[in-house]
């Protein structure tokens, strides 16, 4: 049993031996020891309580230490923590998949459980390529996507992330070569822009014979720039996929489970993808789990192809602990008045953040559902601004020139006010920007 008390030597060991995400081992960003977390608060070992504005990278939608989620794991732990999924099955997986089929678009009837969001994207890509191979057109093996997207850090996922301003440019020479078109024009309420339609039409006309699938994040592009765009773009995209025989993949790892005000962002449209990737909030932030859902056509075509099976099988696929808590998290969400919670967060974010649009350091403010974004003209100094936010009693993790929040749905108005106030105050310190 570990005691949540770190000595100075422990932090030195951490700095010298533990590689944190997107951090240099030569000049690492500071880390802050956490003792516990409950509700929307992260409690540091020095006694500081931080209001979490990030939902731990967008997944802890119910906050921390929720008794229903804890109970789900504890109950399952008494039965079995894990068993292989090859040749075996179990109730947690069956009940979770039944729930996923129920709440996702009606055409998505097959569920492949996997380890993480990035792996969910890898699975989707493999599904698309194996689908066309099974249909006797193996030349349809490329992916098409839009600029400014982000789909994960594994190699297949990296190949469809933004190739210019994304995080993976240094790998471009070894990644699979994919086809990119301009990102959609921003603005949720905007009609389809003529240039966007032309870009799509040209891309499909010129490339459809080699394209297996078009993959993108619906409505909100996440870590590639936190951009919000019109459902009309997706409607046009879907029509072209049907016209030219290209599968449509929606990456809802960040947008799923209520974040945009709908259970899934695809519900802002009248269309549905052939393949859907979900993760992050699937377990309410309790542990890692993801899923890739597909249509019956995709599943049966793959299964009737040369291989006869889908060529993927993670060791910890359908982990019973993860499936149990994922089912509990979805039921907890459905039992709550989550639509009203998200709507109230959106109203308050607009009220508190949109006035920052007038600040000389701010390029644009964007809000949708429980997502608030302040895009600045200059890159944020993460180390400096992180220390400032902690002094303000909030946890916000900016990247590049974006100060953004995606708080737990249970955050209270006074807590959200504190988070927004800290963002506004951070803009007045020149040292917070490079």
C-alpha positions in Angstrom: 0.0 0.0 0.0 1.4 3.4 -1.0 1.1 6.4 1.3 0.3 9.6 -0.7 3.2 11.5 0.8 6.2 12.3 -1.4 9.6 13.2 0.0 11.9 15.6 -1.9 13.9 12.6 -3.0 10.8 11.2 -4.7 10.4 14.3 -6.7 14.1 14.2 -7.7 13.6 10.6 -8.8 10.5 11.6 -10.8 12.4 14.4 -12.5 15.4 12.2 -13.3 13.7 9.0 -14.3 10.0 9.5 -15.2 9.1 10.8 -18.6 5.8 12.8 -18.4 3.7 13.4 -21.5 5.0 16.0 -24.0 7.9 16.9 -21.6 11.6 17.2 -22.0 13.9 15.1 -19.9 16.5 17.8 -20.1 14.3 20.7 -19.1 11.1 19.1 -17.8 8.0 21.1 -17.0 7.2 21.2 -13.3 4.9 18.6 -11.8 2.8 19.0 -8.7 2.3 16.0 -6.3 -1.4 15.0 -5.9 -2.6 13.5 -2.6 -6.2 12.9 -3.6 -9.1 14.0 -5.7 -12.8 14.2 -5.0 -15.6 15.9 -6.9 -14.1 18.7 -9.0 -11.2 19.2 -6.7 -7.6 17.9 -7.1 -5.9 18.1 -3.7 -2.1 18.6 -3.8 0.2 17.3 -1.1 0.9 20.8 0.2 -2.8 21.2 1.0 -3.7 23.3 -2.1 -7.1 22.5 -3.5 -7.5 23.0 -7.2 -10.7 23.2 -9.2 -10.2 20.9 -12.1 -11.0 22.7 -15.4 -9.7 19.8 -17.6 -11.6 16.7 -16.5 -8.2 15.0 -16.5 -7.8 15.5 -20.3 -11.5 15.5 -20.8 -12.5 12.1 -19.4 -13.6 12.7 -15.7 -17.1 14.0 -16.6 -18.5 13.0 -13.2 -15.6 14.4 -11.2 -13.4 12.3 -9.0 -14.1 9.5 -6.5 -17.7 9.1 -7.4 -19.2 6.4 -5.1 -21.2 4.7 -7.9 -18.1 4.3 -10.1 -16.0 3.2 -7.1 -18.7 0.7 -6.2 -18.8 -0.7 -9.7 -15.0 -1.4 -9.7 -15.1 -2.8 -6.1 -18.0 -5.2 -7.0 -16.3 -6.4 -10.1 -13.0 -6.9 -8.3 -14.7 -9.6 -6.2 -15.6 -11.5 -9.3 -12.5 -11.2 -11.5 -10.3 -8.3 -12.5 -9.4 -9.7 -15.9 -9.8 -12.6 -18.2 -8.8 -13.0 -21.8 -11.4 -12.2 -24.4 -10.3 -14.8 -26.9 -12.7 -17.7 -26.7 -14.3 -16.3 -23.5 -16.9 -13.6 -22.7 -18.5 -12.1 -19.6 -21.4 -10.1 -18.4 -19.7 -6.7 -18.1 -18.6 -6.7 -21.7 -22.0 -7.9 -22.9 -23.9 -5.3 -20.9 -21.6 -2.5 -21.9 -21.8 -3.4 -25.6 -25.6 -3.6 -25.3 -25.6 -0.1 -23.9 -23.2 1.3 -26.6 -25.4 -0.1 -29.4 -28.4 1.5 -27.7 -27.0 5.0 -27.4 -25.0 5.3 -30.6 -26.4 5.8 -34.1 -28.8 3.0 -35.1 -26.6 1.8 -38.0 -23.7 1.0 -35.6 -24.4 -2.6 -34.5 -21.0 -4.1 -34.0 -18.6 -3.2 -31.1 -14.9 -3.8 -30.9 -13.5 -3.1 -27.4 -9.9 -1.9 -27.1 -7.4 -0.2 -24.9 -7.3 3.5 -25.5 -8.4 6.3 -27.9 -5.4 6.0 -30.1 -5.9 2.2 -30.4 -9.5 2.8 -31.2 -8.4 4.9 -34.2 -5.9 2.2 -35.2 -8.7 -0.3 -35.2 -10.9 2.0 -37.3 -8.2 2.4 -39.9 -7.5 -1.3 -40.0 -11.2 -2.0 -40.4 -11.5 0.4 -43.3 -8.4 -1.0 -45.1 -9.4 -4.7 -44.4 -13.0 -3.9 -45.6 -11.8 -2.8 -49.1 -9.3 -5.7 -49.3 -12.2 -8.1 -48.6 -14.2 -6.5 -51.4 -11.3 -7.1 -53.9 -10.1 -3.5 -54.1 -6.9 -3.4 -52.0 -5.8 -0.3 -53.8 -8.3 1.6 -51.6 -5.8 1.8 -48.7 -5.3 5.4 -48.0 -7.0 7.7 -45.5 -8.4 11.1 -46.3 -8.8 13.8 -43.6 -8.7 17.5 -42.9 -5.9 19.7 -41.6 -5.9 20.7 -37.9 -7.1 17.3 -36.8 -5.7 15.1 -34.0 -6.3 11.4 -33.6 -3.7 10.1 -31.2 0.0 9.3 -30.8 0.3 5.8 -32.3 1.6 5.5 -35.8 -1.6 5.0 -37.7 -3.3 7.7 -35.7 -0.3 10.0 -36.2 -0.6 9.6 -40.0 -4.0 11.4 -40.0 -3.0 14.1 -37.5 -2.3 17.6 -38.9 1.0 17.1 -40.8 2.1 20.8 -40.6 1.1 22.3 -37.3 0.5 19.1 -35.3 2.7 17.3 -32.8 4.1 14.7 -35.1 5.9 16.5 -38.0 9.2 14.8 -37.2 7.8 11.4 -38.0 6.4 12.5 -41.4 9.1 10.6 -43.3 8.1 7.3 -41.7 4.4 7.7 -41.4 1.9 6.3 -44.0 1.2 9.0 -46.6 -2.4 10.2 -46.3 -4.4 12.7 -48.2 -5.2 16.0 -46.4 -7.6 18.8 -47.4 -8.1 22.2 -45.9 -9.8 22.3 -42.5 -13.5 23.3 -42.5 -14.3 27.0 -42.1 -15.0 27.7 -38.4 -18.4 28.6 -37.1 -21.0 26.1 -35.8 -24.1 28.1 -37.0 -22.6 28.8 -40.5 -24.0 27.2 -43.7 -21.7 25.2 -45.8 -19.1 27.5 -47.3 -18.6 27.3 -51.1 -14.9 26.8 -50.7 -15.3 24.0 -48.3 -17.7 22.2 -50.6 -15.3 22.7 -53.5 -12.4 21.4 -51.5 -14.4 18.2 -50.6 -15.7 17.7 -54.2 -12.2 18.0 -55.7 -10.6 15.8 -53.1 -13.1 13.0 -53.7 -13.1 13.3 -57.5 -9.3 13.1 -57.6 -8.6 10.5 -54.9 -11.6 8.2 -54.3 -10.2 5.3 -56.1 -7.3 5.0 -53.6 -9.2 6.1 -50.4 -10.6 3.6 -48.0 -12.1 6.1 -45.5 -12.4 9.7 -44.6 -11.7 10.2 -40.9 -12.3 13.4 -38.8 -13.5 14.7 -35.5 -17.1 15.8 -35.9 -18.1 19.4 -35.0 -15.1 20.0 -32.7 -11.4 19.5 -33.6 -9.7 18.8 -30.3 -5.9 18.8 -29.6 -5.2 20.0 -33.2 -6.6 23.4 -32.4 -9.9 23.3 -30.5 -11.8 24.5 -33.6 -15.6 24.4 -33.9 -17.2 24.0 -37.3 -20.6 23.5 -39.0 -22.7 20.3 -39.2 -23.3 21.3 -42.8 -19.7 20.3 -43.6 -20.3 16.8 -42.3 -23.6 16.5 -44.2 -21.8 17.3 -47.5 -18.9 14.9 -46.5 -21.3 12.1 -45.9 -23.1 12.5 -49.2 -19.7 12.4 -51.0 -18.6 9.3 -49.1 -21.8 7.6 -50.3 -21.4 8.9 -53.9 -17.8 7.8 -54.3 -17.7 4.6 -52.2 -15.6 5.8 -49.2 -16.2 4.8 -45.6 -16.8 7.6 -43.1 -15.0 7.4 -39.7 -16.0 9.8 -36.9 -13.4 10.1 -34.1 -15.6 11.0 -31.0 -13.0 10.2 -28.4 -13.1 13.8 -27.1 -16.6 14.8 -28.1 -18.5 11.8 -27.0 -20.7 11.4 -23.9 -22.2 14.8 -23.7 -19.3 17.2 -24.1 -20.8 19.2 -27.0 -24.4 19.2 -25.6 -25.4 16.0 -27.4 -24.6 12.5 -26.3 -22.4 12.3 -29.4 -21.4 15.1 -31.7 -22.8 13.3 -34.7 -26.3 14.0 -33.3 -25.8 17.6 -34.4 -26.3 16.2 -37.9 -28.8 14.0 -39.7 -26.1 11.5 -40.7 -24.1 8.7 -39.1 -20.6 7.3 -39.7 -19.8 3.8 -40.9 -17.2 3.6 -38.1 -17.2 5.4 -34.7 -14.3 5.8 -32.3 -15.0 6.4 -28.6 -12.8 6.6 -25.5 -11.8 9.1 -22.8 -15.1 9.7 -20.9 -16.3 6.2 -21.7 -15.3 5.1 -18.2 -15.9 8.5 -16.5 -12.1 8.8 -16.2 -11.7 5.8 -13.9 -9.5 3.7 -16.1 -8.5 3.2 -19.7 -11.0 1.7 -22.2 -12.1 2.5 -25.7 -14.3 1.1 -28.4 -14.7 1.1 -32.2 -18.2 0.6 -33.5 -19.1 -0.2 -37.1 -22.0 -1.1 -39.3 -23.1 -4.6 -40.1 -21.9 -4.1 -43.7 -18.4 -3.3 -42.5 -18.2 -6.3 -40.1 -19.7 -8.9 -42.4 -17.6 -7.8 -45.4 -14.4 -8.1 -43.3 -15.6 -11.5 -41.9 -16.3 -12.9 -45.4 -13.0 -11.7 -46.8 -9.7 -13.6 -47.4 -8.6 -13.5 -43.7 -12.1 -14.5 -42.5 -11.5 -12.5 -39.2 -10.7 -9.0 -38.2 -6.9 -8.9 -37.6 -6.7 -7.3 -34.2 -6.8 -8.6 -30.6 -5.5 -6.5 -27.6 -4.4 -8.5 -24.6 -6.6 -6.5 -22.3 -9.5 -6.2 -24.7 -12.9 -6.0 -22.7 -11.2 -5.9 -19.3 -14.0 -6.6 -16.9 -13.1 -3.9 -14.5 -13.1 -1.3 -17.2 -16.3 -2.6 -18.8 -18.1 -2.6 -15.4 -17.1 1.0 -14.6 -17.9 2.2 -18.2 -21.4 0.8 -17.9 -21.8 2.4 -14.5 -20.5 5.8 -15.9 -23.0 5.7 -18.9 -25.9 4.8 -16.6 -24.8 7.6 -14.2 -24.8 10.0 -17.1 -28.2 8.9 -18.3 -29.6 9.1 -14.7 -28.4 12.7 -14.3 -29.8 15.8 -15.9 -26.7 16.1 -17.9 -28.2 18.0 -20.8 -29.1 20.8 -18.4 -25.8 20.7 -16.7 -23.9 21.0 -19.9 -26.3 23.8 -21.2 -25.7 25.8 -18.0 -22.0 25.4 -18.3 -22.2 26.6 -21.9 -24.3 29.7 -20.8 -21.8 30.6 -18.1 -18.8 30.0 -20.3 -20.2 32.4 -22.9 -21.0 35.0 -20.2 -17.6 34.8 -18.6 -15.2 34.1 -21.5 -16.6 36.0 -24.5 -15.8 39.4 -23.0 -12.2 38.3 -23.1 -12.5 38.6 -26.9 -11.7 42.4 -26.4 -8.4 41.7 -24.7 -5.4 42.6 -26.9 -3.7 39.2 -26.3 -6.8 37.3 -27.4 -7.4 36.3 -31.0 -10.7 34.5 -30.5 -13.0 33.0 -27.9 -14.9 29.8 -28.7 -17.6 28.0 -26.6 -19.7 24.9 -27.3 -21.3 22.7 -24.7 -18.9 22.2 -21.8 -15.9 23.4 -23.9 -14.4 26.9 -23.5 -11.4 28.1 -25.6 -9.4 31.3 -25.5 -7.1 31.4 -28.4 -4.2 33.9 -27.9 -2.0 35.6 -30.4 1.2 34.2 -28.8 2.3 30.9 -27.5 1.6 30.3 -23.8 4.5 29.7 -21.4 3.1 26.6 -19.9 5.4 26.5 -16.8 4.8 30.1 -15.9 1.1 30.1 -16.4 0.6 26.7 -14.7 2.2 28.1 -11.5 -0.1 31.2 -11.7 -3.2 29.0 -12.1 -2.3 26.9 -9.1 -2.0 30.1 -7.0 -5.5 30.9 -8.2 -6.7 27.5 -7.0 -7.5 26.1 -10.4 -6.0 23.4 -12.7 -5.8 24.4 -16.3 -3.3 22.9 -18.8 -2.9 25.1 -21.9 -1.1 24.1 -25.1 0.5 26.1 -27.8 -1.5 29.4 -27.9 -4.7 27.9 -26.4 -6.0 28.4 -22.9 -9.0 26.0 -22.8 -11.2 24.3 -20.3 -13.4 21.2 -20.4 -14.7 20.9 -16.8 -16.5 18.0 -15.2 -20.2 18.3 -15.7 -20.8 18.5 -12.0 -18.9 21.8 -11.6 -20.9 24.4 -9.7 -21.4 28.0 -10.9 -19.1 29.5 -8.3 -16.4 27.0 -9.1 -16.7 27.6 -12.8 -16.6 31.4 -12.1 -13.3 30.9 -10.3 -11.9 29.0 -13.3 -13.0 31.6 -15.8 -11.8 34.5 -13.6 -8.3 32.8 -13.4 -8.2 32.6 -17.2 -9.0 36.3 -17.5 -6.4 37.3 -14.9 -3.7 35.2 -16.6 -3.9 37.4 -19.7 -2.5 40.4 -17.9 0.9 38.9 -17.2 3.4 39.3 -20.0 5.5 36.5 -18.5 2.7 34.0 -19.3 3.4 34.3 -23.0 6.5 33.6 -25.2 
